[in-house]
Amino acid sequence: FLRPDIRDPKSRNISLNVDGTLKGAAGDAGTQAALAGMIGRFRQQAQALIAGLLPDYVPSLRLAPTSYRPTQVETRSQSWRADDRRLHVDSFPSRPNYGERILRVFTNVNPEGAPRVWRVGEPFETVARNFLPKAKPYVRWQAKALQALHVTKSFRSEYEHLMLQLHDGMKGDMDYQRSSPQEEVPFPAGSTWVCFSDQTSHAVMAGQYMMEQTLYLPPGREYDPSASPLAILQRLTGRALVD
């Protein structure tokens, strides 16, 4: 499975849904079943890792799809909003989460020893202080319209609105991309790393063949809830951002 053509060219990544359904893969039924088995084993290993590192989170975690990313980062063609080679914090435009944390486990499975190269940027509060003044105001009727038109799966709160404004503001500001404080971090082949990707300013610059598991943690269940993006944004704006 360590070849790029295992991915359906119409899909960005290969993903294994929580119900075991495989999406985005090429090949016949036997190939896809074996690929689903491989991704499922990684899912179990990622969950075991988190259970060992963060045991108090385990009862509250909600499982999300598991992805396999065989495409070379450097040659991937995407719109600027979807281009993860630009520094950003994660926020999903169609899936409001009301402050739920995005905890992710990544493993570089490159068979040729190539690293997965990230840029890691400023602390979240520094990012927020920079981009919040430039954010468009939240309009409740627009959020209702997005839900009615099924653009979003549920009602978009002001929290999601501001997180998307940070995401897009960062990616759209090329001066910020070039000159903001940042560090290059190469993750060697065979290595695994964990982060809250809604809080970590990050960009992926190089690499091929990666496994990824997302887990959602309800707001307030963190070891330090005051350090969460929701708490920081509410403190900076002076108001509640979720109903």
Secondary structure in CASP SS format (residue, H / E / C, confidence):
PFRMAT SS
TARGET T0000
AUTHOR 0000-0000-0000
METHOD secondary structure of the structure
MODEL  1
F C 1.00
L C 1.00
R C 1.00
P H 1.00
D H 1.00
I H 1.00
R E 1.00
D C 1.00
P C 1.00
K C 1.00
S C 1.00
R C 1.00
N C 1.00
I E 1.00
S E 1.00
L E 1.00
N C 1.00
V C 1.00
D C 1.00
G C 1.00
T C 1.00
L E 1.00
K E 1.00
G C 1.00
A E 1.00
A C 1.00
G C 1.00
D C 1.00
A H 1.00
G H 1.00
T H 1.00
Q H 1.00
A H 1.00
A H 1.00
L H 1.00
A H 1.00
G H 1.00
M H 1.00
I H 1.00
G H 1.00
R H 1.00
F H 1.00
R H 1.00
Q H 1.00
Q H 1.00
A H 1.00
Q H 1.00
A H 1.00
L H 1.00
I H 1.00
A H 1.00
G H 1.00
L H 1.00
L C 1.00
P H 1.00
D H 1.00
Y H 1.00
V H 1.00
P H 1.00
S H 1.00
L C 1.00
R E 1.00
L E 1.00
A E 1.00
P E 1.00
T E 1.00
S E 1.00
Y E 1.00
R E 1.00
P C 1.00
T C 1.00
Q C 1.00
V H 1.00
E H 1.00
T H 1.00
R C 1.00
S C 1.00
Q C 1.00
S C 1.00
W C 1.00
R C 1.00
A C 1.00
D C 1.00
D C 1.00
R C 1.00
R C 1.00
L C 1.00
H E 1.00
V C 1.00
D C 1.00
S C 1.00
F C 1.00
P C 1.00
S C 1.00
R C 1.00
P C 1.00
N C 1.00
Y C 1.00
G C 1.00
E C 1.00
R E 1.00
I E 1.00
L E 1.00
R E 1.00
V E 1.00
F E 1.00
T E 1.00
N E 1.00
V C 1.00
N C 1.00
P C 1.00
E C 1.00
G C 1.00
A C 1.00
P C 1.00
R E 1.00
V E 1.00
W E 1.00
R E 1.00
V E 1.00
G C 1.00
E C 1.00
P C 1.00
F H 1.00
E H 1.00
T H 1.00
V H 1.00
A H 1.00
R H 1.00
N H 1.00
F H 1.00
L H 1.00
P H 1.00
K H 1.00
A C 1.00
K C 1.00
P C 1.00
Y C 1.00
V C 1.00
R H 1.00
W H 1.00
Q H 1.00
A H 1.00
K H 1.00
A H 1.00
L H 1.00
Q H 1.00
A H 1.00
L C 1.00
H C 1.00
V C 1.00
T C 1.00
K C 1.00
S C 1.00
F C 1.00
R C 1.00
S C 1.00
E H 1.00
Y H 1.00
E H 1.00
H H 1.00
L H 1.00
M H 1.00
L H 1.00
Q H 1.00
L H 1.00
H H 1.00
D H 1.00
G H 1.00
M H 1.00
K H 1.00
G H 1.00
D C 1.00
M H 1.00
D H 1.00
Y H 1.00
Q H 1.00
R H 1.00
S H 1.00
S C 1.00
P C 1.00
Q C 1.00
E E 1.00
E E 1.00
V E 1.00
P E 1.00
F E 1.00
P C 1.00
A C 1.00
G C 1.00
S C 1.00
T E 1.00
W E 1.00
V E 1.00
C E 1.00
F E 1.00
S C 1.00
D C 1.00
Q C 1.00
T C 1.00
S C 1.00
H E 1.00
A E 1.00
V E 1.00
M E 1.00
A E 1.00
G C 1.00
Q C 1.00
Y C 1.00
M E 1.00
M E 1.00
E E 1.00
Q E 1.00
T E 1.00
L E 1.00
Y E 1.00
L E 1.00
P C 1.00
P C 1.00
G C 1.00
R C 1.00
E C 1.00
Y C 1.00
D C 1.00
P H 1.00
S H 1.00
A H 1.00
S C 1.00
P H 1.00
L H 1.00
A H 1.00
I H 1.00
L H 1.00
Q H 1.00
R H 1.00
L H 1.00
T H 1.00
G C 1.00
R C 1.00
A C 1.00
L C 1.00
V C 1.00
D C 1.00
END
